Each structure stands twice: as C-alpha cells, then as structure tokens.
Amino acid sequence: MKHEVKEAGASVVVAFEGDIDLQTSPAAREALLEAVGMGKPVVVDLAAVSYIDSSGVASLVEALQTAKKGGQDLTLAAVSDGAMRVLKLARLDAVFTIHDSVDDAV
C-alpha cells in the first residue's frame, strides 16, 4: 500500500493505492489520524484501493470518529468497486459520506 497526503483547497486529501489489510492498516491508520490532526476537512481517495479488509475499515471508522469529535468532516471519494463491496457489506456506505470523485468532495 502506498499513500499520498496533499492539500486541495480547504481540505486535506489522503489518497491510498493498493491493498489496505492487516499488514498495511497501521500505516493507513497513522496517515488518516495525522490528516485529521491538521484540523481541516479530510477527503479519503479510495480510487486505487484494490482490496480493503476489516482492519482497514476499522482505520477508516476510527478516523471518522476522531474527525467528528473535533467537529471536522471526513468523507470518502472515488471508492473502488472492491472497497465499495466491503463498505456495503458492513453497511458503512450509510455511515460515510461518499462522493463520486475527489473534485466533488473538495
């Protein structure tokens, strides 16, 4: 898994690429919480995520809860088909705000 953090307008975009699984989710969690710590709205770009497991989903949920506690928004954008299947299975597509593209989210 690779990730990139960049600022886009008033938001911070965290773009992931590859698998977010038990091995890589600690790094994903750290990147997400650092982005939330910047105090701006966070957009998580999942377009290039081929697979996400429950540990990766847990990292997303923790980041969302942390953002909400701080009065921030955390949204998902361009969610890949594989990642969307997992989110729908866990019924988290109703918990997260999901945008079709990063531009829509920003």
C-alpha positions, 0 to 999 in steps of 0.5 A: 500500500502506498499513500499520498497526503496533499492539500486541495483547497480547504481540505486535506486529501489522503489518497491510498493505492493498493491493498489496505489489510492487516499488514498495511492498516497501521500505516493507513491508520497513522496517515488518516489520524495525522490528516485529521490532526491538521484540523481541516476537512479530510477527503479519503481517495479510495480510487486505487484501493484494490482490496480493503479488509476489516482492519482497514475499515476499522482505520477508516471508522476510527478516523471518522470518529476522531474527525467528528469529535473535533467537529471536522468532516471526513468523507470518502471519494472515488471508492473502488468497486472492491472497497465499495463491496466491503463498505456495503457489506458492513453497511458503512456506505450509510455511515460515510459520506461518499462522493463520486470523485475527489473534485466533488468532495473538495 
